[in-house]
Amino acid sequence: MLKNGMNFLMIPGPTTLPAEVLRAMHRPAIDIYDGPIVQTSASCHDDLKQIFRTRSGHVYIYVSNGHGAWDAAIGNTLSRGDKVVVLDAGHFAREWGLAATGMGIEVEVLPGSWRAATDPQALRARLSADRDSTIKAILVAQVDTASGVVNDIPAIRRVLDETGHEALLMVDVVASLACIPFEMEDWRVDVAVGAAQKGLMTPAGLGFVAAGPKAHAAAKRANLKTRYTSWEGRRGEADYLKYGGTPPEQLLFALRAALDMILEEGLEQVWRRHAILGQALRAALSAWATAGDVELNILEPSQRSDAVTVFLVRDGRARQLRELIAQSCGVNVGLTIGDIAGNGLRIGHMGHVNAPMILGTLACLQAGFTALGMRFGPGGLDAAAQVIGDAIKR
Ligand SMILES: Cc1ncc(COP(=O)(O)O)c(C=O)c1O
């Protein structure tokens, strides 16, 4: 009834594609051996290093989604029978662990909560007990899109250092890259796995694996890589070798346009924009939560991510609310998945997202509460506008 106009895609991926990105990819196929695609491919590889914040590492581009990049990361660094520890804080690190199990890796899950970040002290105890250094890698998601948590990667790095453990630190940044601060070099992350369709504002279909010096050393003995996933094979001179076959031309042109937008705005400014919009969104939800029908999923405010916000909806009305604002207002948010499936909603605020999209989404949610007779505390929209007002004050 009120949805004809600009649709707000506020799910935690895929995200809104900027017009510049759509324009850049709308072009015919061209020569893959020479010319514009070779330059574009080279510049994308270089600029992705800036996005991952690595100087000594190399970024590999896979024609895949994040799941495919998970496999490539495992395959190039580990061997059948190796043991890894998964830091559980929701859904995606566990899923990565399942992918590793499928490749013959021995996976141990360090249990966590769906409502809190992984506990570095639990990892400290586990690593201290691993006297024979049987653990070859730690798998963790910086942001888990299912729980809405942000895990403290520097704290995990400190635990590895203080226990003197040599395990590789492997971080899933699929939902955090180009949204929140991630410092691969300074935090000494050995492997980071990303994908195109969230913070990078590019259509799904590109997976990224950033690998540091220690990961490249591990690659020498790893026996799970395939001819297609192998990093060695992808370091060849000829450009198409970088992709293990034909380069995804249109997706690379799209990525190039997206990288130009991010670098023009400035990566720190992009992080700041996400932080302010995330804060505004949480301010509204915290105000609404005082009356009880909605509640933020992550209990500790400092562990709530600036890329996706998950909230619980009482009385099983999450699906109804989601459908109502989609059908009547043109706002799409996600339903919760995994252990909290259907109990709440997930709002993705990644990439090409601005103040009107956040305030518009919040206002439609409040309209949905009203339409469904749900209880909510006063002042939610005011609180969000206050955060944005304070941020744009001159
Ligand atoms: C944190 C995280 N890791 C990995 C994935 C998997 O990525 P893909 O859906 O591109 O395979 C997702 C997807 O939502 C995600 O949010």
PDBQT file of the ligand as one rigid body, heavy atoms in Angstrom, charges set to zero:
ROOT
HETATM    1  C1  LIG A 401      29.825 -13.663   8.917  1.00  0.00    +0.000 C 
HETATM    2  C2  LIG A 401      29.538 -14.431   7.661  1.00  0.00    +0.000 A 
HETATM    3  N1  LIG A 401      30.441 -15.326   7.242  1.00  0.00    +0.000 NA
HETATM    4  C3  LIG A 401      30.243 -16.053   6.126  1.00  0.00    +0.000 A 
HETATM    5  C4  LIG A 401      29.077 -15.918   5.394  1.00  0.00    +0.000 A 
HETATM    6  C5  LIG A 401      28.876 -16.783   4.165  1.00  0.00    +0.000 C 
HETATM    7  O1  LIG A 401      29.010 -16.010   3.035  1.00  0.00    +0.000 OA
HETATM    8  P1  LIG A 401      28.224 -16.385   1.685  1.00  0.00    +0.000 P 
HETATM    9  O2  LIG A 401      26.774 -16.299   1.968  1.00  0.00    +0.000 OA
HETATM   10  O3  LIG A 401      28.710 -15.344   0.747  1.00  0.00    +0.000 OA
HETATM   11  O4  LIG A 401      28.653 -17.757   1.297  1.00  0.00    +0.000 OA
HETATM   12  C6  LIG A 401      28.115 -14.988   5.775  1.00  0.00    +0.000 A 
HETATM   13  C7  LIG A 401      26.861 -14.830   5.002  1.00  0.00    +0.000 C 
HETATM   14  O5  LIG A 401      25.918 -14.243   5.410  1.00  0.00    +0.000 OA
HETATM   15  C8  LIG A 401      28.347 -14.223   6.944  1.00  0.00    +0.000 A 
HETATM   16  O6  LIG A 401      27.468 -13.308   7.349  1.00  0.00    +0.000 OA
ENDROOT
TORSDOF 0
